[in-house]
């Protein structure tokens, strides 16, 4: 019989077997992309492990070229106990975050084991894992494969070894791939973008040519720890609710609602039960399908408070600005973190930052996309973030833009979505699906950035025009003053102070008089602007220096520092005595921009 013959061919398919034949689903679709995916999974595993243990991540990555490419990633995390090493690296869909409702990079338990699977498929070499949990113990070294039929690890060799780290984990994978340095989609670009949204992480990378790239830590603070929350009633689906009712330990329906859901207290639980026409003392596991449907309808008709947001870990506006400026060296930066919102019961928030001008050479705006602090390097055109950016009318903010494209502007724009459940388009986490609530929040964040950028550019243009006029005055007035003095047969006067008063600047001049073996120095600061100024004045000298109202910082030279607050139209006088010489040609001043200063020298010096 045909049916019996066909029945003999039916058998269970293991998840590892499925991905063995469909590795492109996990991002292993071509040699260069596959290499990036392996690096990505290992690096993100390391950062997650360090953060969970409250350790500032220090990641080392090396790619060696022989017949294949050998990827080595090691971290300073807590390490992994011996019993868990083989399961974490040798079993797909195994992990600790899948059932937890909180923001995290990895959730499915596929990432690093998927990389191990790709390595054995393309080179036939086992993964090598070294892990150490304490400085007092030796490290555990394991070589393993994944048995794809059973989705179980197969240990080839295990031993205890000496390792230089006090604790941590090291992963070695030999893979078939192509390493490309100078490209937008590359390992180097991935690490660069990762460092922007993980400012607390230090990454050292040695490439196939031996070149060393270091992405330094720009913050010594770990990100806010996330707290696991329970499901929200507005995000639940019928099948999930039925499963929860069967599996709960609660003895009655009211206890079930209070124990298994967030934002459900006594009063709300009773309201839901009454709307559903049920009894609070009913056994949750014995509800019929029709009763569960009625309960779900009651959820939808009840106003619950939104889920708590301590399950999310935003980067923060100040760190976004600090990271963008450190990496791209622009002239202006701004960032915004939106208030948390909810879609389908899942909390989420949107952050965006923009850095403009300076050393950014690209004419077209560069877009950096992130989800839960993971860079999204591929499928930019199919991502909801890109659609949201392109939907903003950037011409309203003074930029050129063709329809459906990114604006023409020397800027780098980053958008970060943080959520307990990022709606990725696939398991490879390369793009975000279009969710109206998320897209609206992105647009609102971008519009705020656009307004701030427009203000800056317009202010810059105004100051440019003002400076042009001031340059003309500064050139003409001294000539005019000299000519008038000649006609009136008077001594020539210093017109710098007069020009500063006419133009409206801060004027500083140094007057030096000889007195015995010391020289007395008088610094005269006049504020001709229309605002109060808080200034720091510096003089760098060699020799003996006396100054009663200055802080003197000793090194190979003596640096005098004054903190001065001066109102509009006021003048301040600073005095000191020196037996030696003044190193800086002009007094240095911090607290004003160059276009606001006359006679002095702008400095970035800090004490």
C-alpha positions, 0 to 999 in steps of 0.5 A: 500500500502506498500509504504504508510506504509513505508512513515509513518515511516519516520521522522527526526532524531535529532543530539542529538538522533543520538549520544544518540544511537552512543555515542562511536563515541564521545569517550564514548565506555567503562567506563574508556575511558568515564570518561576521555572524560568527564574530557577532554571536561570540562577541554578544555572548561575551558582553551579555555574560559580563553584564549579567555578572556586573563586570565591565567587558574586556573582549579580545578578538583575533582572526587568523588565516590558514587554510580557513579562518580561525576566529578566537573570542575571549572575555573576562566574564564569570566563566561557565561551569563544566556541566553547562559548557557542552550544552550552551555550545553544542545544543541549539535552542538551549539558553536562559533567556527565552522565557524571561521577559526582559531586554537582552541581546540573545533570547532564542539559544541559537546564536553561539551554537549556530556558529559552532554548527556552521564551523563544523559544516564548513571545515569539519573542525570541532569548536574549542572552548576554554572556561574558567570560573575562579582564579583558584581553579584550572580552566576547563578545555573542551573540544566538541561537535553538534550531533545534528540528528539528536541536537546534542553535543558530542565531546571529542576531548576534555581536559584541565589547562592553565590559562592566563585569565583569572576567569572568563571564556574563550571560544575558537572556531575554524570556519570557511569565510572571507575577511574584508576590511574596507567595506561597510559590511565588515567585521571592523564596521560591526565592532565599530558600531558595537562600541558606539552602543556599548560605551562600557565595553573595551574591544581589542581586535587583531585581523588576518594581517596582524593589524591591531584595532582597539575600541576603548571604553568611554564609560566606567559605568555598567548599563542599568540592570534589567528586571524580569517581568511577567506577561502583560494581559494586553499582549497575551494570545489565546493559545498562550493563555490556555497553556498558562491556565493548564500549567499554573500552580494557582488554585483559583482564577483570581490568584492566577490573574494576580500571580501570573500577570503584571499590573493585575491587583485585587480590584483589576482581577475582580473586574476582569472576572466579572466582565468574563462572567466567571467565578473567582474561585474556579479552578484555572486548569478546568476552564473550557475553551469558550470560557478562556475566550471570554477571559481574553475578551475581558482582558481587551476591554479592561484598562490596565496600567502599561508594563513597568519599564525597568525590564529595559536598559536604555543607553542614555542620551549623554552616553550616546552623544559621548560615543558618537563624538568619540567615534566620528569626531563631529562638530555637533552632537545631540541625542534623545531617549523617548519615554517607554511605550507598549506594543502588543503588551511588550514594553519598548523605547526608542533612542536616537542620536546624530553627530554632524560635520567635523571629520565626517566626510560622507555627503549622504547621511549614514544610518546606524540601526540597532535593536537591543544594542545589536548592530543591524548591518544587513537588509537596511532597505527592508527594515522598519527603522530605515522606512521611518527615517526615509518617511521624515521630510528632512527638507523641513530641517534644511536638508536636501532629500530625494523621495524615499531616500536618506537626506544629503547631509554630512552626518551620522544618525543612529536609531536604537530600539530597546524591547523585551521582544524586538519584532525581527524579520528573521532569526538572523536578526538583521532587520526590524518588522514594521510595527506602527507604534514603533515607527511612530516613536522613531519618527518623533525622535527623528523630528526632535533631532531634525529641529535641533540640527536645523537650529545649530546649522542656522545659528552657525550660518548667522555667526558666519555672516556676523564674523565676516562683518566683524573681520571687515570692521577689525581690518578697517577700524585700526586703519581709520584710527591710525589715520585720525591720530595722524590728522589730530597729531595724537599718539596711536591708540590700541583699538582692539578694546574699542573693536571688541566693544563695538562688535560685542565680544569678551576682550582680554589683554595682558599688561606687564610692568617691570618692578625690581627683579619681578615683573608684575602682570595685569590681566584685564578681562572685559565682557562686552557681550550681552550675557553673563560669562563663567570663565577659566583663565590660564597662564603658563609660566616658568620660574617663580610665580606669585598669585594670591587669587589663582590656583597654581598647578605645578609640573615642568611649568607652572600653570596659573588658573583663575575662575572668573564670573563676569556680568555684561559690561563689567571688567575683571582684573587679575594680578600675578608676579613672575620671576621668569618668563611667560610661555603662552603668547596670549592669555588662554581662556575657556568658557567662550567660543572663538567668535566671542573672544577678542585679544585672547586665545581659546583653549580646551585645557582642563585642570 
